[in-house]
Amino acid sequence: MHMTCPSVTAPVSVLTLARGRATHLHNVVLGLTRQTRQPDELVIGVMQDAPYDDLPDTTFPIRQIMIDGTDLPLARARNAVAAEATGEMLIFLDVDCIPAPRLVDDYARQMAEAPGLFMGEVMYLPAGAADADWDYDTFHQIAVRHSDRQGPPEEARRACEDYRCFWSLNFAMSRTAWDASGGFDERFTGYGGEDTDFGRTLSEMGIPIWWIRGARVFHQYHDHCMPPIHHVASVIRNSELFATKWGHRTMEHWLHAFRMMGLIENCRTGLRILREPDADDFALCRQGRDMPYAATGRVIRILEDRARAQEGLPPSDAPMAARLAVMEKDQDDLLAPTATANTVAAE
């Protein structure tokens, strides 16, 4: 697919979505005021009843777009802020991501050189790191990378060959590439799957996905569960919806963890919820204040060792590659589409 690249000096719109998390949003705005290149605007998709007040003063305009609905309409909200944006370059940041000083400039230079979607670096901050006055020097000293995520390439830009690696925490696209993509599928509601679906769409259309060095954000700590046991119902629904489009489910690592915990089962008619998560489940999956990030892989390894203990076996000492191979094999049947999936898209 042929797409033209914007000029490096073309207008830049930064886009974010917010529900609650006023302090996080405040820090995002502060980070934008400290850019080596200021954005031309910030557009906020407000997924709550009232707009935000007391935001930091900026030299660029801030526009708040009200998004109705209580079902966490992430796909629809991203489409809405992109439609309202005036820039030829679009930078999407989650509300918990403080941009490093060169983020806008880094993304602008990449979008001017190649077409496609670009994913910048993500570093994770410990609890309390951004609660008061903060500075980037401290962030660089204390932030860590996610053990289950791809790190930045050695070169300035490297093709991402697996669309499943796309996640919407920190990415950018030119207006031309965004319009060609058609945006996010708004049938995905609640938590999970809409970004994987978007990555698959780009892959099928031949729109490149890139890892880049730079365009860094610092992820602010917040109470979170991984796997997202507080969103089991929407993960299942969105995984089945994905299957109606592409012939197989997605988010299989989360589904695998849910099944190991006894929360779901894979039936002839589709995925079925067996019970609601309890206090023990939340204690297992919740990100503690001593953890800069939550990781599904950590929980799965704990569950695997618990299962071995019940069989009278010691914890596995197999190399990680071998454990991952077994895990992927266990997940294979969760990918199969079912009769349930065929009914989801019609809802």
Secondary structure, 3 states (H helix, E strand, C coil): CCCCCCCCCCCEEEEEEECCCHHHHHHHHHHHHCCCCCCCEEEEEECCCCCCCCCCCCCCCEEEEECCCCCCCHHHHHHHHHHHCCCCEEEEECCCEEECCCHHHHHHHHHHHCCCEEECCEEECCCCCCCCCCCHHHHHHHCECCCCCCCCCCCCEEECCCHHHCCCCEEEEEHHHHHHHCCCCCCCCCCCCHHHHHHHHHHHHCCCEEEECCCCEEECCCCCECCCHHHHHHHHHHHHHHHHHHCCCCCHHHHHHHHHCCCEEEECCEEEECCCCCHHHHHHHECCCCCCCCCHHHHHHHHHHHHHHHCCCCCCCCCHHHHHHHHHHHHHHHHCCCHHHHHHCCC
